[in-house]
Amino acid sequence: MNASPHIGHSYTTIAADILARRARRELGKDNVWFLTGTDEHGQKIQRAADAAKITPQDFADNVAGKFKVLWKDLGITYDDFIRTTEERHKRFVSKVLEIVYAKGDIYKSSYEGWYCSPCESFWTQTQAVDGLCPDCKRPVERIVEENYFFRLSKYQDWLIEHIEKHPDFVRPQIRRNEVLSFLKLNKLNDLCISRPKERLSWGIPLPFSPDHVTYVWFDALINYISAVGDFDDKGVYRSKWWPANVQLMAKDILRQHAIYWPIMLKALDIEPPQSLVVHGWWLMGDAKMSKSRGNVVAPLDMSVKYGIDVFRYFLVREVPFGLDGNFSEESIIKRFNGDLANDLGNLVYRTLTMVEKYYAGAVPDADIKAYDFDAAGKAVAAKIFAVEDEVSAAMSVS
């Protein structure tokens, strides 16, 4: 959240909103909890705040406010919006660190390597080819310091087994194969989960080392459970809502969610989510839409220009979920004219015309399932009856 929200943010959240709305209709509101929010710590936020000449907290407050306004304007029906600067989350993260540290899965060690500030990630010399981050291709900087590490490598075999036993844990299949291939071909390095306060002060302090703050990804991922539950006196996590049926994300944060996150949960003796559903990027031409490239499109501008329903429909209809999509206003107009104005509009027009012509403008109150259709009518009715079950199966998150 180091800048204003763009279409990539709205894509994930609109998809989640569609699933939540559907589940509410089928199961009832009490069976659905839709969580979204903002992760607000880390070096990117601190540097953006410094550039704006305000405090990181003021910067975070401003951007989080923009997200909340956007979600309201886009009709997002979330149940909770968690900010990682909230006390409930900071207290919970401290408890997580205490539990994992006491278990022996966190240790202190010196570190020397290449650091990418935009990605908030350390890389080895072989990974940082030509002095560039392998993920975002921006320059990395050399850092030598003492930090705390999480024993990620300890749980590598468990994670491989878990993914193999649960085919739907990472979807679509191409992303599942990507994660499994990485795990089987590489030995996981332990994860550096701290930053010295002298280099980065904007973060949650480690409870066992006040001179360090928590690495933003270790902190941010925990919001999924800090928002919906808590630990009891024995350190056992309790929640009505966990494990989540589905978590949605873009493919550029697959590693954090499919590797770091389940291993963190395993170390806490907490079940992983049932499914991680990963979508592609929105491209402008051949380039990923991103703040750093300056090619972002503001979702509110599009929804104001074309209407909220048209914008939402376009995002989830234009490309199969999981693949990359090319964004242009020409594509929105084409999709609107073809699917909504022509196809849906024509259907509605013809239906209303028939109701007016044959039923004096009043929709007949009839039990269609009890109607005595001829053979052709029965075939049409059978398709109508099947739609509900087909849609439910296609949108199932269980």
ABEGO torsion letter per residue (X at the ends): XABBBBAAAAAAAAAAAAAAAAAAAAAEAAABBBBBEBBABEAAAAAAAAAAGBBAAAAAAAAAAAAAAAAAAAGBBBABBBBAABAAAAAAAAAAAAAAAAAGABBBBBBBBBBBAAAGBBBBAAABBGGBBAAAGBBBBBBBBBBBBBBAAAAAAAAAAAAAABAAABOBAAAAAAAAAAAAABBBBBBBABBBAAABABEBBBAABAABBBBAAAAAAAAAAAAABBBBAAGBBBBAAOBBABBBBBAAAAAAAAAAAAAAAAAAGBBBBABBBBBBBBBBEABBBBAAAGABBBAAAAAAAAEAAAAAAAAAAABBBGBBBBBBAAAAAAAAAAAAAAAAAAAAAAAAAAAAAAAGGBBBBBBAAABBBBAAAAAAAAAAAAAAAAAAAAABAX
